[in-house]
Amino acid sequence: MDTASASVPRIDDLIPPPDPRSVLRVGAAGFGLTAAAALVGIATAAGWGDTPAVWDGVPASHDAIPWPLHTLRLVLCGVGALLAGAAISMRPSLWKAWLLAAGTGLLAAVIALPDHWDSARLLARVLTGLAAAGTVLAYVTPLVRYSLVSLAVLFHFGGILTATTWPEPAPWVTQQMAGRVYLPYLSFAYMRNAYHFYSPEPGPASQLFVLVKYDEVDPATGKAKAEWLVLPRRHEHMKDPLGLTYYRRLSITEAVAGTVSDLFTATSFEKLDARERRARRALRVAGNDAIPLAPPEIEPQHMQYRIPRPDITRYLLPSYAEHIAVEHEATRRTKVASIKLYRAEHRIIPAYDFVQGKDPFDPVGYRVYYLGEYAPDGTLVNPQDEMLYWLVPVVSRPGGPSPMDPEQRHFDEYLSRHAGYDFDWRRMRP
């Protein structure tokens, strides 16, 4: 037998693929279940929209739809998504199966999933886009398919190159490509920050200092009970060998590190008003609550006022505060009164200082910015706060530790004074 002329059997000859009609029936079943979840969502929205309904004898509003209906929608969507995915796995080359999966994901993202499952809806939108792309790739010829995949790979690696070369001083080409082409993609894939650490000069990492105040009075101090949280803390949140739980929390805190460029000129009303209010706090003597500006060698004065981006102040910070309040009320069984948020930049010390024995966890290496006090529902308590978005100084103490200080600290920190509760800086050590 001439082995050279023998043809290699195809996988489809060894294992015949499922009948296309069976594949489409599975995909259609998944689409149908998701459509049923969408109908339940439409019906509940209509039933609880204008006239109050009654559930277990209690009037229900649109925000109080009975939980069994939400659970039913989730089960229908989950099973529908599994069936749509199963249809694709049965015959990936069938473009109609991909199209049914895209329709399933679109229904889930728009109406089938409950409103409060917003993260699941975001996932459904992403899967819808992937299924739509799969529909196109399965429909076109192999040459067009390979060409599109190759272009997608090149686009992705171009984004990696852009993210790596983005930190200042960035080349002009990088700035143009980042701002005009890659910004939405890099933000969605969360490649704007992580790849910066492969750059020659990575930026500082951010943590959140959170003061949770409870609606109870401590008899010993006469003040409201409170506790400090540090997010994330390596020895608390490193819960798996790869550290995913820690690094995911670190990405959450890095998400609030973005600030607005210095759009406010030195003569604008907003900046002059902020400086005037800050100066009043720096010169205040009554009550011994004055908080001076940091020396220029610590941080230039124009960099001590850092306004977060509008999406951070409008969405992220309120949602963080509300989440912390809900979580602590559930675990501590105590009502939360307010939450103060601080962003702490941990500056990376130069290699020379590290070799000379400088402590990388010295509190002076932290730049703490006040992000505001929030009610449990995420509402900013005082938008005109004197210290809002200003640096809370942590500076070296002239002359070294004071003999009157039992802790013999070599630094002066105003975080505890501003918050009204002592912050233990020893918690920052690993």
C-alpha positions in Angstrom: 0.0 0.0 0.0 1.3 3.4 -1.0 1.3 5.4 2.3 2.2 8.6 0.5 -1.0 8.5 -1.4 -3.1 7.6 1.6 -5.3 10.4 2.8 -5.4 11.4 6.4 -9.0 11.0 7.7 -10.8 14.1 8.8 -12.2 14.4 12.3 -15.7 14.7 10.9 -15.2 11.3 9.2 -14.2 9.7 12.5 -16.8 11.4 14.6 -19.7 12.6 12.5 -20.9 16.0 13.7 -24.4 16.3 15.1 -27.2 17.0 12.7 -27.7 20.7 12.1 -31.4 20.5 12.9 -30.6 19.0 16.3 -28.1 21.8 17.0 -30.5 24.5 16.0 -33.2 22.9 18.2 -30.9 23.1 21.2 -30.0 26.7 20.4 -33.6 27.6 19.9 -34.5 26.0 23.2 -32.0 28.3 24.9 -33.3 31.3 23.1 -36.8 30.4 24.1 -36.1 30.0 27.8 -34.4 33.4 27.8 -37.3 34.9 25.9 -39.6 33.4 28.6 -37.4 35.2 31.2 -37.8 38.4 29.2 -41.6 38.0 29.2 -41.6 37.5 33.0 -39.5 40.7 33.3 -41.9 42.6 31.1 -44.9 41.3 33.0 -43.4 42.1 36.4 -42.3 45.6 35.3 -45.9 46.3 34.0 -47.5 44.8 37.1 -45.4 46.8 39.6 -45.0 50.0 37.5 -48.1 52.1 38.0 -50.3 50.5 40.6 -49.0 49.0 43.9 -49.3 45.2 44.1 -49.5 43.2 47.3 -47.1 40.3 48.2 -47.7 38.4 51.4 -50.1 41.2 52.6 -47.4 44.0 52.1 -47.8 46.6 49.4 -44.9 46.2 46.8 -43.4 48.9 44.6 -41.4 48.5 41.4 -38.2 48.1 43.5 -39.9 45.4 45.7 -40.8 42.8 43.1 -41.1 39.4 44.9 -37.8 37.6 44.9 -39.2 34.3 43.5 -39.9 36.1 40.2 -36.3 37.3 40.1 -35.1 33.8 40.9 -37.2 32.4 38.1 -35.7 34.8 35.6 -32.2 34.0 36.7 -32.8 30.2 36.4 -34.4 30.6 32.9 -31.5 32.8 31.7 -28.9 30.5 33.2 -30.3 27.4 31.5 -30.9 29.3 28.3 -27.3 30.5 28.2 -26.1 26.9 28.8 -28.2 25.5 26.0 -27.0 28.3 23.6 -23.4 27.5 24.5 -24.0 23.8 24.1 -25.4 24.4 20.6 -22.2 26.2 19.6 -20.0 23.5 21.1 -21.9 20.8 19.2 -21.2 22.4 15.8 -19.0 25.6 16.0 -19.0 26.0 12.2 -22.7 26.5 12.1 -23.3 30.3 11.9 -27.0 30.0 12.8 -26.0 28.5 16.2 -23.9 31.5 16.9 -26.7 33.8 15.8 -29.1 32.1 18.2 -26.5 32.6 21.0 -26.2 36.3 20.1 -30.0 36.7 20.3 -30.0 34.8 23.7 -27.3 37.1 25.1 -29.1 40.2 23.8 -32.4 39.3 25.5 -30.5 38.6 28.7 -28.7 41.9 28.6 -31.8 44.0 27.8 -34.7 42.6 29.8 -34.4 39.0 30.8 -32.0 39.5 33.7 -33.2 41.6 36.7 -32.1 45.2 36.8 -30.1 44.8 40.0 -28.0 42.1 38.4 -26.1 44.8 36.5 -22.8 42.9 36.4 -24.6 39.9 34.9 -26.1 42.2 32.3 -22.7 43.5 31.5 -21.4 40.0 31.0 -24.4 39.2 28.8 -23.5 42.2 26.6 -20.0 41.0 26.3 -21.1 37.5 25.4 -23.5 39.0 22.8 -20.7 40.8 21.1 -18.6 37.6 21.1 -21.4 35.6 19.7 -22.1 38.2 17.0 -18.4 38.1 16.1 -18.6 34.3 16.0 -21.6 34.5 13.6 -19.6 36.6 11.2 -16.5 34.4 11.4 -18.5 31.2 10.9 -20.4 32.7 7.9 -17.5 34.1 5.9 -15.0 32.1 3.9 -11.8 30.7 5.6 -9.6 33.3 3.9 -11.7 36.2 5.2 -12.0 34.5 8.6 -8.2 34.1 9.1 -7.7 37.7 7.9 -10.1 39.1 10.5 -8.6 37.0 13.3 -5.1 38.1 12.3 -6.2 41.8 12.4 -7.8 41.3 15.8 -4.5 39.7 17.2 -2.5 42.6 15.7 -4.9 45.2 17.2 -4.6 43.5 20.6 -0.8 43.5 20.6 -0.9 47.1 19.4 -2.9 47.9 22.5 -0.3 46.1 24.7 2.4 48.2 23.1 0.4 51.4 23.6 -0.3 50.6 27.3 3.4 49.8 28.0 4.7 53.0 26.4 1.8 55.2 27.8 3.4 56.5 31.0 5.1 59.9 30.7 7.1 60.9 28.9 5.0 59.1 26.2 5.9 59.3 22.5 3.6 61.4 20.4 2.5 58.4 18.4 1.5 56.6 21.6 -0.5 59.6 22.8 -2.4 59.8 19.5 -3.1 56.1 19.3 -4.1 55.9 23.0 -6.5 58.8 22.9 -8.0 58.3 19.5 -8.1 54.5 19.0 -7.2 52.4 22.0 -8.7 54.1 25.1 -12.1 52.4 25.1 -10.6 48.9 24.4 -7.8 49.3 27.0 -10.3 50.5 29.6 -12.7 47.6 29.0 -9.9 45.0 29.1 -8.3 46.8 32.1 -5.0 47.0 30.3 -4.4 50.7 31.1 -2.9 50.1 34.5 -1.3 46.7 34.8 0.9 47.0 31.8 2.2 50.3 33.1 4.2 48.3 35.6 6.3 46.9 32.7 7.3 50.5 31.9 10.7 51.9 33.1 9.0 54.2 35.7 5.7 52.6 37.0 3.4 54.8 39.0 2.4 54.5 42.6 -0.1 52.0 43.8 -3.3 53.2 45.6 -5.1 51.9 48.6 -8.3 53.0 50.3 -8.4 54.0 53.9 -12.1 53.7 55.1 -13.4 55.0 58.3 -16.8 53.4 59.1 -18.8 55.2 61.7 -21.7 53.4 63.4 -24.9 54.8 64.8 -23.9 53.9 68.4 -22.0 55.8 71.0 -18.9 54.3 72.7 -19.3 54.9 76.4 -15.6 55.0 77.0 -15.0 57.9 74.6 -18.4 59.5 74.2 -17.9 59.4 70.4 -19.6 57.3 67.8 -18.2 53.8 67.5 -16.0 53.5 64.4 -13.4 51.3 62.8 -10.7 51.7 60.1 -10.5 49.5 57.0 -7.6 49.3 54.7 -8.3 48.0 51.2 -6.5 45.9 50.2 -4.2 44.4 52.8 -1.8 41.8 51.6 -1.9 39.5 54.7 -5.7 39.7 54.9 -6.7 39.5 51.3 -4.0 37.1 49.9 -6.3 34.1 50.2 -5.1 32.0 47.3 -1.6 30.9 46.0 -1.8 33.2 43.0 -3.0 36.2 45.0 -6.0 36.8 42.7 -8.2 38.0 45.6 -5.6 40.5 46.6 -4.9 41.8 43.1 -8.5 42.1 42.2 -9.1 44.3 45.2 -6.1 46.3 44.3 -7.6 46.9 40.8 -10.7 48.1 42.5 -8.8 50.7 44.5 -6.8 51.7 41.4 -10.0 52.4 39.6 -10.5 55.5 41.8 -7.0 56.8 41.3 -7.8 58.7 38.1 -7.8 62.4 38.4 -8.8 65.3 36.1 -6.0 67.1 34.4 -5.5 70.6 35.7 -8.4 72.0 33.8 -9.0 74.6 36.5 -6.6 77.5 35.9 -5.1 79.3 38.8 -7.6 82.2 38.3 -10.7 80.1 37.9 -13.5 80.6 40.5 -13.6 76.9 41.4 -9.9 76.6 42.2 -9.7 80.0 44.0 -12.7 79.0 46.1 -11.2 75.6 46.9 -7.9 77.3 47.9 -9.6 79.8 50.0 -11.5 77.1 51.9 -8.4 75.1 52.3 -6.5 78.1 53.6 -9.1 78.6 56.3 -8.6 75.1 57.5 -4.8 75.5 57.5 -5.0 78.6 59.6 -7.7 77.5 62.0 -6.7 77.5 65.7 -10.0 77.1 67.5 -10.5 73.5 68.5 -7.0 72.5 67.6 -8.2 71.0 64.3 -5.9 73.0 61.9 -4.5 70.9 59.1 -1.6 72.7 57.4 -0.6 72.3 53.7 2.2 69.9 53.1 5.6 71.4 52.4 6.5 71.8 48.8 9.3 69.3 49.0 6.7 66.7 49.9 4.2 67.7 47.2 4.0 70.9 45.2 0.9 72.9 46.2 -0.7 72.7 42.8 -0.5 68.9 43.2 -2.1 68.8 46.6 -5.6 69.3 45.2 -6.5 66.3 43.1 -10.0 66.1 41.7 -11.1 62.6 40.7 -12.7 62.1 37.3 -16.4 62.7 37.0 -17.2 59.0 36.5 -15.4 58.3 39.8 -17.2 60.9 41.9 -20.6 60.2 40.3 -20.6 56.4 40.2 -17.6 54.6 41.8 -17.1 56.4 45.1 -20.9 56.4 46.0 -21.2 52.7 45.0 -18.1 51.8 47.1 -19.5 53.6 50.2 -22.9 52.0 49.8 -21.4 48.6 49.4 -19.3 48.9 52.5 -22.3 50.2 54.5 -24.5 47.3 53.4 -21.8 44.7 54.0 -21.0 46.0 57.5 -24.6 46.4 58.6 -25.2 42.8 57.6 -22.1 41.4 59.3 -21.8 43.8 62.3 -25.6 44.0 62.9 -25.1 47.7 63.6 -26.5 50.6 61.6 -23.8 52.6 59.7 -23.9 56.4 60.2 -21.4 57.5 57.6 -18.3 56.5 55.8 -15.2 58.5 55.1 -13.0 57.6 52.2 -9.3 58.4 51.7 -7.1 57.4 48.8 -3.5 56.6 49.8 -0.8 56.6 47.1 2.1 54.5 48.2 5.1 56.0 46.5 7.9 53.7 45.4 11.2 54.7 46.9 14.2 54.9 44.6 16.6 52.0 44.5 19.4 54.1 46.0 17.3 54.9 49.1 16.3 51.3 49.4 20.0 50.2 49.4 20.7 52.8 52.0 18.2 51.2 54.3 15.2 53.5 53.9 12.0 51.9 55.1 9.6 51.3 52.1 6.7 51.3 54.5 7.5 54.6 56.1 4.2 56.5 56.6 5.9 59.6 55.0 5.9 57.7 51.7 2.1 57.8 51.6 0.1 60.6 50.0 -3.4 60.5 51.5 -6.2 62.4 49.6 -9.6 62.9 51.2 -12.4 61.7 48.9 -15.3 62.7 51.1 -17.8 61.5 53.7 -20.8 59.5 52.5 -24.1 58.6 53.9 -25.0 54.8 53.9 -26.9 55.3 50.6 -23.8 56.7 48.9 -24.7 60.4 49.0 -21.9 62.8 49.5 -22.6 64.5 52.9 -20.8 67.9 52.3 -19.8 68.7 48.7 -18.3 72.0 50.1 -16.0 70.3 52.6 -12.8 72.3 53.2 -10.6 69.3 52.8 -12.5 67.5 49.9 -10.0 66.2 47.4 -7.0 67.8 49.2 -3.9 66.1 50.5 -3.9 65.2 54.2 -0.2 65.7 55.1 2.0 62.9 56.5 5.4 64.6 57.0 8.6 64.0 58.8 8.8 65.5 62.3 11.5 68.2 62.5 14.1 67.2 65.1 13.0 63.5 65.3 10.6 61.9 67.7 9.2 64.0 70.5 10.0 63.0 74.1 6.3 63.5 74.9 5.2 60.9 72.3 4.9 57.5 73.9 5.1 55.9 70.4 8.3 57.8 69.5 7.0 58.5 66.0 9.4 60.3 63.6 6.5 61.7 61.6 3.5 64.0 62.0 0.3 62.7 60.4 -2.9 64.6 60.2 -5.1 61.8 59.0 -6.2 60.9 62.5 -6.9 64.6 63.3 -9.0 65.0 60.2 -10.9 61.8 60.7 -11.4 62.3 64.4 -10.1 58.7 65.1 -6.6 57.4 65.5 -5.2 55.5 62.5 -2.6 52.8 63.4 0.1 53.1 60.8 1.6 49.8 61.9 -1.2 48.2 60.0 0.5 49.2 56.8 3.4 46.8 57.4 3.3 43.3 55.9 
